[in-house]
Amino acid sequence: MTYDIWLWVTFAVMSLITIALRGSFILLGERARLPDGVQRALRYAPASALAALVVPDLLTVGGQFAPFNPKLAAGLVVILVVSRSRNPWLPFILGMATLLLLRKGLDW
C-alpha cells in the first residue's frame, strides 16, 4: 500500500520539476540567458537525439548485436549519399534500394 503512495508522490514531484523547468524559460524570457557555450552545444541536441534513436536499431537484429546486417549497410549508404548530395529524396531512395536489394535480392 505504501508503495502505491510513494509511486504517486514520485510522479507528482517529477511533474512539478518538469513544469518548473519548462516554465522558467517562458516566465523569465530574455532575463535568463544561457551561456554562449551552452547555446552552441544545444544546436547538436536534435541530431544527437535522432542518432540515439536510430543507431541501436541499425546495430541490432532480433535484439542481438550484429555488426554485419542489411540495415547497417543501408544506413552507411544513406550517410554517404547525404554527405555528397543535398537532394532530400536521394538518401531515402538509395537507402531503401540497398536495404531491399540485400534483404530480398541477396537473402541477407
N, C-alpha and C positions, 0 to 999 in steps of 0.2 A: 504494500500500500504506500509506504513512504517512497518507494522507487518511482511510482507514478507522479507523486507530488514534485519530487526533485527533477524529473524529466520536464514537467510543465514549467517549473521555475527556470530551468536552463533555457527552454525555448523563449520564455518571456525576456530573460536577460539578454540573450543573443539578439532578439528582435529590437530591443531598446538600443543596444550598442550599434546595430546596423542603421537604424533610423537616425541616431545621433551623428554618426559619421557622415552619412549621406546628406543629412540636413544641414550640417555645419558648412558645407560648401555653398549651399543655396543661401543660408542666412547671413554668412559672413561676406560672401561675394568677393569683391576686389580687396577687401581689408586683409584677408588671409591669403597671401600669395605663396605658392610653393617655390622653393629654391630652384634656380635655373638647372642645376644638375638633375634634380628630381623630374622636372618637366621634360628634359631631354630623354631621360630614361623611360618615362611613361609613353613616349612615342612608339616604343617597341612592344608595349603591352599587348596590343591586338595580335601582332604576329606571333608573339610568344604563346598566347592563349590558343591560337589556331594550331601551332606546332604541337602543343601539349595534347590536343585532341586527336590530331592526325597521326603523329609518329607511332604511338603504341599500336594503332590499327595496321600500319604498314609493316611493323616488325613482328607481328604475331599471326599465327594461323591456328585456329582452334584453341586459342588460349596459351599456346606454346610458342616460345621464341623461335623464329625461323628466318635466318638471315638471307636465305635464297628463296624468294617466293614471287609470284607474279605481281602482287600488289606493290611490293617494294620496287620491282623493275619498272612498273608503270609510274610510280612516284618519282623515280630518278629521271625518267623520260620527261615528265612534267617539269621538274626543276630545271633540266637542261633547256627545254623549249622556252620556259619563262625567262631564263637568263639571256636568251638570244633574241627573243621576239617580244613585241609589245601587243601582239594580237590577242585579245581576250579569249577567243574561241579555239585557237590552235593548241594550247596545252590540254584543254578538255578533249578535243578530238583525238589528238595523238596519244594521250594517256589512256583513253578508253580503247583505242585501237590496239595499243600494246597489251593492255590487260586482256581483251577478248582474244587476241592472237595467241597469247601464251596459255590462256585457260582452255579455249575451245580448239584452236588450231594445233597446238603442240601438246595438249593434255597435261599441262604442268600444274 
